[in-house]
Amino acid sequence: MKKYLLFILVFRAVSVAAQKDSTVVPGHQTMAVAESASTKPPEFPGGHRAFVTEVLKYFRTYPMVKAEIMSAKAVATFIVDTEGNMVDIKIESYEYKIVRDEFLRALKMVKTKWIPAEQDGKKVRNLMRQPLVFNLQ
């Protein structure tokens, strides 16, 4: 069925900059600020394209086809912790519940560890935002 579908998935990883009123994760350090000159953002081994490929391995399109959803958008957030794990994965916005559930499931299936963010040479937790845009034709 996949060969009959044109599947376009656009990902763009964006570090969320800490703001004056940013959320502090209880018992942990504040999130790294991406714009800081002394901060290195987290990296997925092999780069962003490798991350997209990993998510695509787990993202199933047939639930959307069955529900006759041909295009949708969603935005996920997650934290890359100091060990490189993706934790606290959430969908912050979505158009369809089925897309939300599938995107969340696919992200949770990714077990490859990230290279953690660094601030002043020290590993820090970093909040990431990951948009999803797809069209099935």
C-alpha positions as CSV (number, residue, x, y, z in Angstrom):
1,M,0.0,0.0,0.0
2,K,2.9,2.3,0.7
3,K,4.0,2.3,-3.0
4,Y,0.6,3.9,-3.8
5,L,1.0,6.6,-1.3
6,L,3.1,9.7,-1.6
7,F,4.2,10.3,1.9
8,I,5.7,13.6,2.7
9,L,7.0,14.1,6.2
10,V,8.6,17.4,7.0
11,F,10.5,17.5,10.2
12,R,12.3,20.4,11.6
13,A,13.9,20.2,15.0
14,V,13.8,23.4,16.9
15,S,15.2,23.9,20.3
16,V,12.9,25.8,22.5
17,A,14.6,28.7,24.1
18,A,14.2,29.1,27.8
19,Q,12.2,32.2,28.6
20,K,11.9,34.3,31.7
21,D,9.0,32.3,32.9
22,S,10.2,29.0,31.5
23,T,9.1,25.8,33.2
24,V,11.6,24.2,35.5
25,V,11.5,20.4,35.6
26,P,11.2,19.5,39.3
27,G,14.4,18.1,40.7
28,H,16.4,18.9,37.6
29,Q,18.4,21.8,36.1
30,T,16.7,24.4,33.9
31,M,16.7,23.7,30.2
32,A,19.5,24.9,28.0
33,V,19.1,28.2,26.1
34,A,19.7,27.4,22.4
35,E,20.8,31.0,21.6
36,S,23.6,31.1,24.2
37,A,27.0,31.2,22.7
38,S,28.3,28.7,25.2
39,T,25.4,26.2,24.5
40,K,25.6,23.2,22.2
41,P,22.2,21.9,21.2
42,P,21.5,18.1,21.4
43,E,22.3,16.1,18.3
44,F,20.8,12.9,17.0
45,P,23.5,10.4,15.9
46,G,23.7,10.8,12.1
47,G,22.0,14.1,12.2
48,H,18.4,15.3,11.6
49,R,17.9,13.1,8.5
50,A,18.7,10.0,10.6
51,F,16.2,11.1,13.2
52,V,13.5,11.5,10.5
53,T,14.4,8.1,9.1
54,E,14.1,6.5,12.5
55,V,10.7,8.0,13.2
56,L,9.5,7.0,9.7
57,K,10.4,3.4,10.5
58,Y,7.7,3.4,13.2
59,F,5.1,5.8,11.8
60,R,2.2,3.9,10.2
61,T,0.1,5.6,7.5
62,Y,-2.7,3.0,7.2
63,P,-4.6,4.3,10.2
64,M,-4.9,7.7,8.5
65,V,-5.8,6.1,5.2
66,K,-8.5,4.0,6.9
67,A,-9.9,7.2,8.5
68,E,-9.7,9.0,5.2
69,I,-7.3,11.6,6.6
70,M,-5.1,12.7,3.7
71,S,-3.2,15.5,5.3
72,A,-2.5,16.7,8.8
73,K,-0.2,18.6,11.1
74,A,1.0,18.0,14.6
75,V,3.7,19.3,16.9
76,A,5.5,17.3,19.5
77,T,7.8,18.3,22.3
78,F,10.2,16.2,24.3
79,I,13.2,16.6,26.5
80,V,16.6,15.3,25.7
81,D,18.0,14.5,29.1
82,T,21.6,14.5,30.2
83,E,21.9,10.8,29.3
84,G,20.6,11.4,25.7
85,N,17.2,9.9,26.3
86,M,14.0,11.3,24.8
87,V,11.7,11.8,27.8
88,D,8.4,13.6,28.6
89,I,7.2,13.2,25.0
90,K,4.0,15.1,24.4
91,I,2.0,16.3,21.5
92,E,1.3,20.0,22.0
93,S,-0.9,20.5,19.0
94,Y,-2.7,18.4,16.4
95,E,-5.6,18.3,14.0
96,Y,-6.8,14.7,14.4
97,K,-6.6,12.4,17.5
98,I,-5.5,9.5,15.3
99,V,-2.5,11.5,14.0
100,R,-1.6,12.6,17.5
101,D,-1.7,9.0,18.8
102,E,0.4,7.6,15.9
103,F,3.0,10.4,16.1
104,L,3.3,9.9,19.8
105,R,3.6,6.1,19.3
106,A,6.3,6.5,16.7
107,L,8.3,9.0,18.7
108,K,8.2,6.7,21.8
109,M,9.5,3.8,19.7
110,V,12.8,5.7,18.9
111,K,15.3,4.2,21.3
112,T,18.5,5.7,19.8
113,K,20.1,8.0,22.3
114,W,20.8,11.6,21.4
115,I,24.1,13.4,22.1
116,P,23.0,15.6,25.0
117,A,23.0,19.4,24.9
118,E,25.9,21.1,26.7
119,Q,26.1,24.4,28.4
120,D,29.5,25.7,29.5
121,G,30.9,22.2,28.9
122,K,28.3,20.5,31.2
123,K,25.6,18.2,29.9
124,V,22.1,19.7,30.4
125,R,18.5,18.8,29.6
126,N,17.0,20.5,26.6
127,L,13.4,20.9,25.4
128,M,12.9,20.1,21.7
129,R,10.0,20.8,19.5
130,Q,9.3,18.6,16.5
131,P,6.7,19.5,13.9
132,L,5.0,16.9,11.6
133,V,3.4,17.7,8.3
134,F,2.2,15.0,6.0
135,N,0.1,14.5,2.9
136,L,-1.1,11.2,1.6
137,Q,-2.0,11.2,-2.1
